[in-house]
Amino acid sequence: MRLVAISKINLSNTEEEFFILKEIWVKLTNKAFSRYGNHWNEIGFQGRDPATDLRSTGVLSLLQWYLFL
């Protein structure tokens, strides 16, 4: 049940989410971090904001990316 609840939480630009996105970006690309931009396509996101790709799975998918690395 907790996983389902976590998947319902949308990204909301909190400091924690910003930190996780930054860690994911830097670990995968070793490049400077920017929250928005076409550069997210380099690691598989479709748009300028990774939150739009994670809207159906929320924070759960963000945490999965982070733990995978």
Secondary structure as UniProt FT lines:
FT   HELIX           2..7
FT   HELIX           15..29
FT   HELIX           38..43
FT   HELIX           50..53
FT   TURN            54..57
FT   HELIX           58..68
//
